[in-house]
Amino acid sequence: MSLQIKARHCTIDDALKAYVEQKLERIRRFYSKVHGIEVVFTDEKTTYTCEIELIAPPMYVIATADDKDIRAS
C-alpha cells in the first residue's frame, strides 16, 4: 500500500504526518486490498481542507473535511 501525504498552500510537520499514518493504518488492518491512499491538506484562507482518496479495487473513495484547525480537518 502506498501512502502519499501532500500540502497545498501550507506546510505540514512531521507530527501531523505521523498522526495521519497512524490513523490510516487502521484501514489496512480491516481491508487488505487497499492499493493506495493520497492525503492532501489545503489552506483556504480561513479553513483547512483535508481530502483523502482511497484506491481499493473495485472501489475508489474520496472523503473531504473542513476545519479551522489543520489537525482536526
DRENSETOR-678119 format. One record per residue (C-alpha): x, y, z; residue number from 1. Coordinates in Angstrom, 3 decimals. Each point is the difference from the previous one (the first is absolute). Layout:
[r [X, Y, Z], NUM]
...
//
This chain:
[r [0.000, 0.000, 0.000], 1]
[r [1.372, 3.386, -0.945], 2]
[r [-0.764, 3.046, 2.113], 3]
[r [0.579, 3.522, -1.282], 4]
[r [-0.467, 3.045, 2.206], 5]
[r [0.031, 3.366, -1.788], 6]
[r [-0.551, 3.637, 0.915], 7]
[r [-1.356, 2.797, -2.192], 8]
[r [0.552, 3.609, 1.064], 9]
[r [1.111, -1.134, 3.463], 10]
[r [2.653, -2.039, 1.760], 11]
[r [-0.498, -3.084, 2.126], 12]
[r [2.385, -1.158, 2.681], 13]
[r [1.274, -3.477, 0.781], 14]
[r [-2.363, -0.362, 2.958], 15]
[r [-3.037, 0.483, -2.254], 16]
[r [1.400, -2.481, -2.530], 17]
[r [0.481, -2.572, 2.761], 18]
[r [-3.543, 0.640, 1.260], 19]
[r [-1.443, -0.575, -3.491], 20]
[r [2.038, -3.180, -0.483], 21]
[r [-1.177, -1.322, 3.374], 22]
[r [-3.663, 0.633, -0.817], 23]
[r [0.191, -1.481, -3.505], 24]
[r [1.793, -3.115, 1.234], 25]
[r [-3.370, -1.150, 1.349], 26]
[r [-1.361, -0.134, -3.553], 27]
[r [2.726, -2.435, -0.999], 28]
[r [-0.851, -2.272, 2.930], 29]
[r [-3.688, -0.225, -0.910], 30]
[r [0.264, -0.004, -3.791], 31]
[r [3.137, -1.589, -1.463], 32]
[r [-0.795, 0.794, -3.659], 33]
[r [0.918, 3.684, 0.249], 34]
[r [2.431, 0.917, -2.798], 35]
[r [0.569, 3.625, 0.850], 36]
[r [-1.055, 2.953, 2.101], 37]
[r [0.610, 3.664, -0.793], 38]
[r [-0.532, 2.677, 2.652], 39]
[r [0.004, 3.674, -1.043], 40]
[r [-0.133, 2.894, 2.472], 41]
[r [-1.014, 3.360, -1.476], 42]
[r [-0.007, 3.439, 1.629], 43]
[r [-3.043, 1.994, -1.147], 44]
[r [0.288, 3.409, 1.700], 45]
[r [-1.891, -0.661, 3.248], 46]
[r [-0.331, -3.802, -0.082], 47]
[r [2.048, -3.076, -0.725], 48]
[r [-1.312, -2.764, -2.227], 49]
[r [1.124, -3.598, 0.175], 50]
[r [-0.803, -2.238, -2.952], 51]
[r [0.656, -3.750, 0.110], 52]
[r [-0.100, -2.158, -3.126], 53]
[r [-0.066, -3.741, 0.609], 54]
[r [0.628, -2.449, -2.833], 55]
[r [-1.129, -3.553, 0.739], 56]
[r [-1.289, -1.724, -3.133], 57]
[r [-2.837, -0.082, -0.811], 58]
[r [-0.546, 3.005, 2.295], 59]
[r [1.268, 3.569, -0.346], 60]
[r [-0.966, 2.109, 3.015], 61]
[r [0.482, 3.748, 0.513], 62]
[r [-0.663, 1.639, 3.364], 63]
[r [0.395, 3.678, 0.902], 64]
[r [-0.170, 1.955, 3.229], 65]
[r [0.391, 3.703, 0.887], 66]
[r [1.024, 1.605, 3.269], 67]
[r [1.829, 3.028, 1.383], 68]
[r [2.626, -2.299, 1.548], 69]
[r [2.134, -2.019, -2.437], 70]
[r [0.188, -2.968, 2.381], 71]
[r [-3.782, -0.123, 0.425], 72]
[r [-0.664, 0.107, -3.722], 73]
//
